[in-house]
Amino acid sequence: MEIKKQNKLDAGVVSDLFPNVEGIVIQMTYFHNAENPILMQRTVNVFPSSYAFFKMECMIKGCEGGGFDLTSLIAKNIKQLKKTFKGEMVCKGKNGGKPSDHAKISYEINIKYSKKKRSK
């Protein structure tokens, strides 16, 4: 738990890294290999005061070293001033005898930009 807390602190704050961003909404659907493939749906609201930590954990019990790191995708799309983007990502974690594609997410990310640039 301490490592996750330190990673959030190290990531910095959204308003410092992306001063023109007013908010980010991350909508995710988690899937797993089962009869009913939808594991859960989740919405994460990110504010200027939030940590710029965009690594979501894998929801499969026992998964080690996995998860879904959206950091580079979000940074790239902010640089390009995109307002909306979608995609899928597969968990690369290890989970005993389960296949390496034991979980995935589909995501839609919406970014709201400020009308005027903030000064530092």
Secondary structure, 3 states (H helix, E strand, C coil): CHHHHHHHHHHCEHHHHCCCEEEEEEEEEEEECCCCCEEEEEEEEECCCCECCCEECCCCCCCECCCEECHHHHHHHHHCCCCEEEEEEECCCECCCCCCCCEEEEEEEEEEECCCCCCC
